[in-house]
Amino acid sequence: MRWGPRGRELIQRGLHRAGLSSVAWRLGLDEERRFWDGYLGTGGLDWPEEYVRRTDPATELEPHLEARLAAVTGRVPRVLDVGSGPLTALGRRPGGAPMDLAAVDPLADWYTALYARHGLEPRVRPREGRAEEVAALFGAEQFDLVFCRNALDHGVDPVLGIDQMLTATRPGGSVHLEHAEREGANQHYRGLHQWDIQEVDGRLLVGNRTRTTDVSTRLEGRATVEVETGTDGWVRAWITRT
């Protein structure tokens, strides 16, 4: 039986209430598949400039990210894009400086057919996996920078995802998060939008309709957390492993 969008939403809501969030999350992946197929097929849907940035080989790494990598000396810095989608948002380092870039995404295997359908070859092909299993997939203390944009709040357990990303980060390295403020509430907790990421009084909070975790407090002694909400309504956090 095929369910329409409203039917899927009601089923997912019931699964979340029954404590079966992982099942509801898998059901929501169909929406992600449709989004990315449309995104690649139309040149970015409503975000054509972003599409150009993701596909242009001349795109450079954003300065605030490059500043973190510039501090790495004596070896090539390793970077991981978590929840990268089919096209990483990370550009190349300025001046051709080397960078070992990896990506991970729950739909990575499905993207293979998507690349063929739309005639694309990404800069890096992601490995299949979720934020909640990053350290198990790649190992501990492997990356100088772990980057996650607009993806962590789509997961089953973003707090566990942060733990795993931090474990995969080398001492002195950082996890960088960029997410729309309270996207779960803004989307009325539909589909994969089950979580809110926000900054309150300089602290990073992650929660849903039933519970909220103060990540800044949770990581005390393990990492320093710097977080701010921009005028664009996006929450940006640096979690630096001590």
C-alpha positions as CSV (number, residue, x, y, z in Angstrom):
1,M,0.0,0.0,0.0
2,R,1.3,3.5,-0.9
3,W,0.8,6.3,1.6
4,G,0.5,9.9,0.7
5,P,2.5,12.6,2.6
6,R,-0.2,13.1,5.2
7,G,-0.5,9.4,5.8
8,R,3.3,9.0,6.2
9,E,3.3,12.0,8.6
10,L,0.6,10.4,10.8
11,I,2.4,7.0,10.8
12,Q,5.7,8.7,11.7
13,R,4.1,10.6,14.5
14,G,2.6,7.4,15.9
15,L,6.0,5.6,15.7
16,H,7.7,8.4,17.6
17,R,5.1,8.3,20.3
18,A,5.6,4.6,20.6
19,G,9.3,5.0,21.1
20,L,10.2,3.7,17.6
21,S,12.0,6.7,16.4
22,S,14.5,4.7,14.4
23,V,11.7,3.2,12.4
24,A,10.1,6.6,11.9
25,W,13.4,8.0,10.7
26,R,13.8,5.3,8.1
27,L,10.3,6.0,6.8
28,G,11.3,9.7,6.5
29,L,14.2,8.9,4.2
30,D,11.9,8.7,1.3
31,E,11.3,12.4,1.6
32,E,15.1,13.0,1.6
33,R,15.4,10.9,-1.6
34,R,12.8,12.9,-3.4
35,F,14.5,16.2,-2.3
36,W,17.9,15.3,-3.5
37,D,16.6,13.9,-6.8
38,G,14.8,17.1,-7.4
39,Y,17.8,19.2,-6.2
40,L,20.2,17.6,-8.6
41,G,17.7,17.4,-11.5
42,T,16.9,21.2,-11.4
43,G,20.3,22.6,-10.5
44,G,19.4,23.3,-6.8
45,L,15.7,23.8,-6.7
46,D,15.3,27.1,-4.7
47,W,19.0,27.3,-4.0
48,P,20.8,27.6,-7.4
49,E,23.7,29.6,-5.9
50,E,24.4,26.8,-3.4
51,Y,24.2,24.2,-6.1
52,V,26.9,26.1,-8.2
53,R,29.1,26.4,-5.1
54,R,28.8,22.6,-4.5
55,T,29.6,21.7,-8.1
56,D,32.2,24.3,-9.0
57,P,35.7,22.8,-8.6
58,A,37.1,26.3,-7.9
59,T,35.0,26.8,-4.8
60,E,37.3,27.4,-1.8
61,L,36.9,26.4,1.8
62,E,35.2,29.0,3.9
63,P,37.7,31.2,5.8
64,H,36.6,30.3,9.3
65,L,37.1,26.6,8.5
66,E,40.4,27.2,6.7
67,A,41.6,29.1,9.8
68,R,41.2,25.9,11.9
69,L,43.1,23.8,9.3
70,A,45.9,26.3,8.9
71,A,46.9,25.5,12.5
72,V,47.6,21.9,11.6
73,T,51.3,21.6,10.8
74,G,53.6,18.7,9.8
75,R,50.9,16.6,8.1
76,V,47.9,16.8,5.8
77,P,44.8,17.7,7.8
78,R,41.9,15.3,7.8
79,V,38.3,16.5,7.4
80,L,35.0,14.7,7.7
81,D,31.7,16.0,6.3
82,V,28.8,14.4,8.2
83,G,25.4,14.2,6.5
84,S,27.0,15.6,3.4
85,G,24.2,14.8,1.0
86,P,25.3,13.8,-2.5
87,L,27.5,16.9,-2.9
88,T,29.8,18.1,0.0
89,A,29.4,21.7,0.9
90,L,33.1,22.0,1.6
91,G,35.4,23.6,-1.0
92,R,39.1,23.2,-1.6
93,R,41.8,24.8,0.5
94,P,43.1,28.1,-0.9
95,G,46.3,28.0,-2.9
96,G,46.0,24.3,-3.5
97,A,46.9,23.3,0.1
98,P,46.3,19.6,0.7
99,M,43.4,18.3,2.6
100,D,42.2,14.7,3.2
101,L,38.4,14.9,2.8
102,A,35.9,12.2,3.7
103,A,32.1,12.3,3.8
104,V,29.4,10.1,5.3
105,D,25.7,10.1,4.7
106,P,22.9,7.6,5.4
107,L,21.9,7.6,1.7
108,A,25.4,7.2,0.3
109,D,24.7,3.9,-1.5
110,W,21.5,5.3,-3.1
111,Y,23.4,8.3,-4.4
112,T,25.4,6.1,-6.7
113,A,22.3,5.7,-9.0
114,L,21.6,9.4,-8.5
115,Y,25.0,10.4,-9.9
116,A,24.5,8.3,-13.0
117,R,20.9,9.6,-13.5
118,H,22.0,13.2,-13.5
119,G,25.5,12.8,-15.0
120,L,27.4,14.1,-12.0
121,E,30.7,13.1,-10.4
122,P,31.1,14.5,-6.9
123,R,34.3,15.8,-5.5
124,V,34.1,13.1,-2.9
125,R,31.7,10.1,-2.7
126,P,30.3,9.7,0.8
127,R,30.4,6.5,2.7
128,E,27.1,5.1,4.0
129,G,26.5,5.8,7.7
130,R,24.9,8.0,10.3
131,A,26.2,10.6,12.6
132,E,25.4,8.3,15.5
133,E,28.0,5.8,14.3
134,V,30.8,8.0,12.9
135,A,33.5,6.9,15.4
136,A,32.6,3.2,14.9
137,L,32.9,3.7,11.1
138,F,36.1,5.8,11.0
139,G,37.8,5.2,14.3
140,A,38.6,7.5,17.3
141,E,40.8,10.6,17.0
142,Q,41.0,10.5,13.2
143,F,40.0,14.0,12.1
144,D,41.2,17.6,12.6
145,L,37.8,19.0,11.7
146,V,34.4,17.3,11.6
147,F,31.8,19.4,9.8
148,C,28.0,19.0,9.9
149,R,25.6,21.4,8.3
150,N,21.8,21.1,8.3
151,A,21.9,17.3,9.0
152,L,22.4,16.6,12.7
153,D,18.8,17.6,13.5
154,H,17.5,15.1,10.9
155,G,18.9,12.1,12.8
156,V,17.6,9.7,15.4
157,D,19.7,10.9,18.3
158,P,21.7,14.1,17.6
159,V,23.3,14.1,21.1
160,L,24.8,10.7,20.5
161,G,25.8,12.0,17.0
162,I,27.7,14.8,18.7
163,D,29.4,12.3,21.0
164,Q,30.5,10.2,18.1
165,M,31.8,13.1,16.1
166,L,33.8,14.4,19.0
167,T,35.2,10.9,19.6
168,A,36.3,10.8,16.0
169,T,38.1,14.2,16.4
170,R,41.7,14.5,17.4
171,P,42.6,16.3,20.6
172,G,42.8,20.0,19.7
173,G,40.5,19.4,16.7
174,S,37.0,20.7,16.4
175,V,33.4,19.7,15.5
176,H,31.7,22.5,13.7
177,L,27.9,22.5,13.5
178,E,25.7,24.8,11.4
179,H,21.9,24.4,11.7
180,A,18.8,26.4,11.4
181,E,17.5,27.5,14.8
182,R,14.7,25.2,16.2
183,E,14.1,23.6,12.8
184,G,11.9,20.9,14.3
185,A,9.5,23.4,15.8
186,N,9.6,25.5,12.6
187,Q,8.6,22.4,10.5
188,H,6.0,21.3,13.1
189,Y,8.0,18.1,13.7
190,R,7.2,16.6,10.3
191,G,9.2,14.0,8.5
192,L,12.8,14.0,9.6
193,H,12.5,17.3,11.4
194,Q,12.2,15.9,14.9
195,W,14.9,17.9,16.7
196,D,15.6,21.5,17.7
197,I,19.2,22.9,17.9
198,Q,19.4,26.3,19.6
199,E,21.7,28.6,21.5
200,V,20.4,29.9,24.9
201,D,22.5,32.2,27.0
202,G,25.6,31.1,25.1
203,R,24.9,27.4,25.6
204,L,24.2,24.7,23.0
205,L,20.9,23.0,23.6
206,V,19.5,20.0,21.6
207,G,16.0,18.8,22.2
208,N,12.6,17.6,20.9
209,R,9.0,17.8,22.1
210,T,9.8,15.8,25.2
211,R,13.3,16.5,26.4
212,T,16.2,18.9,26.0
213,T,20.0,18.3,26.6
214,D,22.4,21.1,27.5
215,V,25.3,19.9,25.4
216,S,27.6,22.6,26.7
217,T,27.2,21.2,30.3
218,R,27.4,17.6,29.1
219,L,30.7,18.1,27.4
220,E,32.4,19.9,30.3
221,G,35.9,18.5,30.8
222,R,35.9,16.9,27.4
223,A,35.5,19.8,25.1
224,T,35.0,23.6,25.0
225,V,31.8,24.7,23.3
226,E,31.4,28.1,21.5
227,V,28.0,28.8,20.1
228,E,26.1,31.8,18.6
229,T,23.0,32.5,16.7
230,G,23.5,34.6,13.6
231,T,21.2,37.3,12.2
232,D,20.3,34.8,9.5
233,G,18.7,32.5,12.2
234,W,21.4,29.8,12.0
235,V,23.1,28.4,15.1
236,R,26.8,27.9,14.7
237,A,28.8,25.9,17.2
238,W,32.5,25.1,17.6
239,I,33.1,22.1,19.8
240,T,36.8,21.8,20.4
241,R,38.2,18.6,22.0
242,T,40.5,19.3,24.9
